Amino acid sequence: MNLVLFGPPGAGKGTQAKVITEQRGLPQLSTGEMLRAAIAAGTELGKASKAIMDRGDLVSDDIVVGIIGERYDQPDCAKGAVFDGFPRTIPQAEALDAMLAKRGRKIDLVIELKVDDKILIDRVEQRIKESGGTTRSDDTPETLKARLAVYYKNTAPLLEYYKHQGKVVTVDGMKPIVEVTRQIGAAIDAKARH
Ligand code: AMP
């Protein structure tokens, strides 16, 4: 199964993707984590991406489509994957559909995690406090505002793209983590049954 976890920054996509990976063995494909790994490794890709990410802007479609395509061809994706933070634009979603179609596959399910802005800001402030400000240089209240604006402008319209394909299940991301996990699990099981 190929699954997209969809939602604004701080919605809990990463947390839930990790649970799905643990419970179902589908690898988490997070472009944000791949880009942070490239920055940590000091690669050309990392150097080119850091300033863009620190501003809260999007890295170019070509770059993220390229890294996802490479990652998806690894053997652990044989049964599918959980896409986390990708796609973030319509061209990325179209490229993903084309990439999967070439391999005789498709996106089966898009889980939308719905969370109010106010709660997103509280969550990211909490994440900053807990990490002592060390783990993510784009986790600042200012960058979060930029990332939210980018989300509403570039990414939120994607929901219509997937609704049009009849693939979206919406989950209340403000419920406790275990409840969100349970609802996502139910949506995956329902999809797997038919
Ligand atoms: P994330 O960890 O998903 O919040 O991503 C962190 C940052 O990485 C984003 O704010 C973007 O700058 C960049 N990024 C991650 N995924 C994408 C994507 N699919 N398209 C463009 N930029 C991305």
Residues whose N, C-alpha, C, O or C-beta is under 5 A from the ligand:
A	BS01	AMP	T31 G32 E33 L35 I52 M53 G56 D57 L58 V59 V64 D84 G85 F86 P87 R88
